[in-house]
Amino acid sequence: MTRQELQKLLTKKRTNLGYTHQEIADLLGTGITRQYYGMIEKGERRPSVNIAKKLGELLGINWTVFFE
């Protein structure tokens, strides 16, 4: 999955669920910041496996998309 495709997927899932970047960061319970989640969503940072799994569960996506 390209960086742009991942960005579109994450943005769509987040907005469909009605979450802000801050709410995603808070709901993960991993201590990441709003800014760090924003970088993940933009494809500027790759999450750890633990964070990817939690994001996948929260957003309803397969966590492995972050590593394709």
N, C-alpha and C positions, 0 to 999 in steps of 0.2 A: 504494500500500500504506500502510495506516495505521501509526502508531507502534506500536500494540499488536500488529498483525499481524507487523510486522518484528521486534519483540521476541520473539514466540513462535517465529518462524522461526529466528532466530539462536540462541536458547536451545536449541531442539530439535536443530538441526544440531550445535551444539557439544557438547551432552550425549550425543547419539548417537555422536559420534566419541570421547567419553571425555575431552574437553579441559576444563581449567579456564580461567578468564580469563587467568591468568598464562601458561599454555602457549600460548594463542592469541597473546598479545602477543609471546612469545618466538619462536614459529614464523614469524610474519610477517616478522621480520628488518628491520623498518622503524624500530625504536627507540621504538615506542609503549609506554606503560605499561599495566599491568593495569587501573589506574583508568580510563584513557582508553578502553580496549576496553570496559570495563563501561558507560561512558557511551554508546558507540556502540550496544551491545546494548540499552540501555534507551531509545534514541532521543533522548537528550539532546544528542548531538553527531553531526554528519554527517562521515563520513571523507572524506579527499581522494580523488580518482580513483585515484591510485596504491594507496592503502591499500584502497579498495573492491575493486579488481581482485585484489589479493592475498588479501583475505578471501573473495571469491567463489571463487577457485581452491582455497583451503584448506578451505572449508566446502561446496564443491560447489553453489554457488548463482550465479545471474546477478548480476554486480556492479552492474548498473543499478538493482536494487531499492532501493538506498540513496538514489536520486534521483527516485523516483516520487512 
